[in-house]
């Protein structure tokens, strides 16, 4: 089940739902399946989707979205699932929820063609913002308490790619997954979301948006890019020297907690 196609959970109305199980660590261990999954928003899930997640073992839902995003589209989760709000930003800096809304007008910080540079700023803010650090600390606390066999923890934002992407990078790093594999998981969003993003662009064209720069900018907002990650890596280097130090010093994840995470998530 370790290939990319099997990693994607096919829900009727769920976008970018992916298992983190099956990835190998540097020391030859494997992340367990049915322990941790990542996704985009849960607001449109059908009853069949909720039944699927219930049967899958979903017990904890960590929502990285802002309160405004939550109010616009609350999560739908199975009964008995713990809901945890851990907003990375005060408002949706990624613009993903706005792009997906019916009333979307391409305006990114006043410049409708600035999606690419805007996203690089977003990644810097994820690394340097105190609220972001607090949110990811909550994430690690919940990961540490998810210690029952086959209990699944899900973490998500609006598009499941930026705030969620960095969460996955932090977790996979602590578990000892090689960085080239971590980056591949990060970029997998573009493959998984391709149809969704293509339809979004088509929808905008049908509404009369013809400016290629604007459409390209929307695509930049709805995809991931190695340059976005490089922006995060630059901020991490400036803050802490490297990612391991950042997780230890800024997210306050101790060596003992990393050892516990490995016990919970690896086999």
N, C-alpha and C positions, 0 to 999 in steps of 0.2 A: 504493500500500500504506500510505498514511499515515493512513487512518481507524482509529478505535479498534478496530473488529472485526478488522481485519487485523493489528493489533498483537498480538492474543492468539494464542499458539501452542496449538493444541488437542492436548494429550497425553492419553492414556487415563487416567493416574493423576497427572498433574501439575496443580497448582493455581496459578493466578495467574502463569503463564508469559507474559512480555511482551517484545516487541522494543522497544528504544529507538531503533531506526533510523527515519528519516523525519521526525523533528522538525526544524523550521527554526530557525536561529539569528538573532540580531538583525541580523547583517551579511549575511544572505541565503544562508548555506551550509546544508547538510543533513547530519544524522547518517547515516552509512552503515548499511545493513542488514548483518546477519551479522557484527557486531562485538561487540555487548554486549546481553545480555538479563538480566532480573530475574525472580525466581520465589519461590514458597513452597518448602517442603521437598522433598527429592528421595528420601526414604526409601521411598516406595511405587511408584516408577516401574516400569513393566512393561518386558519385553525390547523390545517395539515402541517404547516411549518412548526407551529407550537407543539403539536403532538410529536413531530420528529425530534425536536430539541429536548422534549421531556424524556422520550425514549433513549435519546443519546446520552442522557445523564446530566443535563445542564442544571447546575445548582447555584452559580454565581454569575451575575451580569454586571460588568464594570463599564460604565458609560463615561467616556472622556469628553462628551460634548458640553457646551455652555448651557446655562439655564434657559436662555432664549431658544436655542435649538431643541431642547427637551420639551419646552412648552409648545413649540410648533408641531412636534411629532414625537409624542411619548413612546417609549419602548413597549412593545408587546412581548411578554415573556410568559412561560408556563407557570401555573400555580406552584407555589413552593420554592420558586427561584428567588434568591436574595438579590435585590437591586441595589447597586452602589453607584452614587453619583460622584465622579471625581473629575471635575472640569479642568482641563489643561489650560484653557484660556477663559477670560471673562466673557468674551464673545467669540463667534466663529471666525478667527483670523484666516482660516484656510479657505473660506468662501464656499466650501463644498455644499453646505446645506442651502445656501442662496442659489447656487448654480442649479440645484435640483428642484428648486421651487418653481411653481407655475408663473410667478410674477417676476421672474428673473430679468433684470436689465443689466447687460455687461458693464459694470462700473467697478473697477478694481482700484481703490485708492484714488479715484478721479480719472484714472487712465485705463480705458477698456482694453488696452493691448498689453498690459503690464503683468500678466499672469505669471510669467516665468520668474521675473525678479521678485515679485510679491511672494512667491512660494519659498524662495531662498531666505527672505526675511522671516517667514513663518518658522522655518527650521532653526534659525538662530534664536528666535523667541522661545521655542520649545526647550532649548538647552539652557538659556540664561534666565528664564522667568521663574520667580519664586513660586507662583501658583502652579506652574507646570511641574516643578520639582516635587511639590506637595502631592499633586495628583499621582505621580508615578510612585511616590512613597506609599500611598494608599494601595496602589496596584500591587506592590511587592508584599504589603501586609496581607492582602487577600490571597495572593499566590501562596504565601507561607501557611495560611490556615486551610487551604484546599488539599488536605492531606488524607482524605478517605479514598480508597480505591474506586476508580471509575466515576468519581465526582468530577464534573467538567466545569471549568471557569471560562467564560467568554469575555473578551474585552473589545470595545469598538468605539468609533466616532461616527461621523456622517457618511463618509465615503470609504472608511476603513483602510486608509492608506498613509496618512501623515502622523496624526497623533497615535493612531493604532500602530503604524509602521515603526515609530520610535519605541513604543512599548515592546513590540516584538524584538527589536534589536537589543534592547536592554535585557530582556529575559533570556534570549538565545545566547547572549554574551556571558551571562552569569552561569549558564548551563555548560558552557565550553564548546559551543558549536563554532566551527571555523568561520572567519569573517567572509570568505568568498561565498559560503553557503548562506550566511545571513543576508548578504546583499542580493543573492538570487531570490530568496524568499521575499525580500522587500520589493524587487522589480516584478515579481510574479503578478502583482496587482494589475499591471498593464495588460497582461495576457488574459487574466480572468475577467477584467472589466471592459474589455475591448468592445463587445457588443453593446453594453450599457452606454458607454461614452459615445460610440458611433450614433446610437439612437438619439442621444441628447443633442448632438451637433445637428442631426437631421431635423429634429424638432425645432431648434433655433432657426435653421434655414427656412423651414416651413412658416415660421412666424415672421420672416422677412429680414433676418440678419444675414447679410451677404458679405460683409467686410471680412476678408480672410484673416486679417490681423486679430480681429475680435474673436473669430472662431478658433483660431490657433491659440489664443490666450485662454479661452475656456478649456480647450484640450489640456493646456499646461496646468490649469487649476484642478483638473479631474484625473490626472495621471501622476505617476512618480518618475523621478529622473535622478540619475547618479549625481547631477550637479546639486540637487536639493540635499542629498545626503552629504555631499562634500561640504556644503554650508554648515551642516550640523557638526561634521567632523572638525571643521576649522574652529568653531566655537568651543567644542570639547577640548581641543588641543590648547586653546587660549585659557580655558577655565582650569583644566585639571591635568593637562599633559597627554592623557590617553583615556580611552573609554573605561577601562577597569578602574582607574583612579576616580573618574567622574561618578561611576556607580557607587563606589565606596565613600567618597568624600561629599558629593552633592546629594545623592539619593539615600545616603546613610545605610547602605546594605552591607552588613558586616560579613567577615569570612565565615562565621558560624551560620549565618542565615543562608549564605551561598551553599554551604555544605548541606543544610536542610532542604533547600530548593532541589539540589541534585538528588537527594533521597526520595523526594516526592515525585519528581518528574522524569527521572532517568531509570532505565533498567539495563 
